[in-house]
Amino acid sequence: MYLARRLAAQSIVNTITANRPDVSVQLLFELNGSAARVRRTELGLETFGGGSHDLLEPMEFDDSYVITAPGVVACLLEHIQNGEYDKAYPLIAELEQGGAQKPDYASFETYMASLAKIKSFSVREQTQNKDSSSILVTVEITLDNDQGVRRYQLTLKSEGSIYKLGYKSLINMLGGDGV
């Protein structure tokens, strides 16, 4: 509940302040017909001893709430690294360039569990395609099969308002042949 509120509040702030770094936003809630400052606890934030210290201060743009292609790849790989395949699955493109479709979830989960495990990874950079339909992201990854650090350039495809990685690209990076 708090995460959704926090995301909603920061989305409003980021929309207003995206092109105006000199602006901050004070949120007010309407309570019983009058505007009131938001308490930090309403957004699930830490409090500082009560009183006026518990009121949310004016907020500024926070890029940690912005979904980026490198952020999607990092989130996907972190979920796979932790064995959270149900959370990784929605971050994979439904259709890949060339028309390849991702498998059903049961096949995906079974296959992912059979691959080498991710020891570490870092997402380095991104380059956007001119038509904005895809983004190139550079990843360095180390698997538990002792092949050392490997570097990949992955193409993410735009699906709605988010970029997603193709299934075959993911499988190639993790050293498999696919389902």
N, C-alpha and C positions, 0 to 999 in steps of 0.2 A: 504494500500500500504506500509506504513512504517513498520507495524508489520511484513509483509512478508519479507521485506528487512532485518530487524533486526534479525529475526529468521534465515534467510539464512546466514547472516554474522556470527552470534554466532554459528551456526551449523558447519561452516568451522573452526572457532576457536576451538570449543570443540573437533572436530575430531582430529585436530593437537595436541592439548594440553592435551588430556584425560589422557595419561600416562606419561606426562612430566610436572609436576607442576612448573618447573624452566623456562619454555618457555612461552613467550607471542608472539602474532601475530600482525603485523602491516598490515592492509589492504590498498591496493592501487587500484584505479580505473584507467582504461585506458580511457583517454580523448584526442581526437584529436591525437592519435598516441603516446602519452607519458603517463607514469604512474603519477598519482597525488594522494596525500593523500585524504582520504574520509572526507568530512565535516560532522559534527554531524547531521546536518539537513537532510542529505541524508538518514539517518536511523530513522528520527523522534525523535532524542534525543535533550535534552535541550542544549541551547548554553550558552556560558559564556562571552558575551561582545564583540564578533567579533575577527577578526584577527586570529592569530595562536591558540587562545583558542577555536575556533570553529572546529578545526581539531580533528578527532578521534585519541585517543592515542592507543598505543599497547594494545591489549585485552588479557585477561587470561581466563582460563576455568571458566565457570559460570554454576553451577549445577541447577540453577533455570530454565534453558532452557531444562533440561533433563526430558523426560516424564517417570514417575515411576508409579508403580501400586498404591501406596498410593495417588499420585497426581491425578490419574484418578478417584479414589473413591472420593477424596475431591472435584474435579471439578464436578463430577456427582451430589453429594449431595448438593453442593452450587447452581447448576442450579435448582435442584428440590426445594430447600428452597426458591429460588427467583421466582418460578413459570415458569422458562424458560425450559419447557418440550421439546421444539424443540432442545435445545442445549444438554439436558441430553440424549435424545433418542439414538444418535449415540454411546454413551459410554456404551451401554448395549449389551452384547453378542448376536449374532444372534441365536446361539444354545447353550443351557446350558448342563452341564454334565447330562447325562441321556436322551438327545435328545429333551428336551423341547425347543420350539421356542418362541422368543419374539413376542408379538402381533403387529398388524399394528399400525402406529402412532396414528390414531384417537382413537382407543381403549385405547392405552397407556395414551394419554393425558386426556381422560375422567376419566379413573380410577385413575390416579395420583391426579387429582383435588379433588377426593372424599375421599382421605386418610387423616389421621392426618398430620398436618404440622410439619416440622422440626424446633424446637426452636434452637438447637445447636448440634454440632457434633465435634468430633476430630478423626483423623485417627492416630493410635498409632504406628503400626509396620508392618513389612512384613516378611514372610518366604517363600523362593522360593522352589518349588518342585524340586526334583533331576533331572527330565527330562526337566525342564524349560517350561512345558506346562501349568502350573498354579502357582499362587502365593496366599498365605494366608495373608490377611490383617485384622488387628484388628481395629474395629470402636466402639467408644462410642457415643451414640446418645440420645438426649432428644427430645421427641415429645410434641406437645401441648395438649396431652390427659392426662397429669399429672401422668404418670407411672414412672417418675424419669429417671435417667440415666440408659441406657441398654447397654450392651456390646455384640458385635457380632464378630465372626471370619468368614470372607467372603472369598470365593475362587473365584479368578479372573482367567479367561481362556484366554490363548494367542490366539489372532486373528490377524494374520499378525505380525506387529511390535509393537502392543499395547495389553495390558491386559485389558479385559473388564469384568464387573460384570454381572452375570446371572440375568435374570428378576425375577425368583422365589426368589432368595436370597434377591434382593432389596425389593420385596413385603413383604416377611417375616419380614424384618427389619423394614419396615414402618407400620407393623401391619395389613396388608390386606390378603385376601385369593386369590387374582389374578383375572385376567379378564376371 
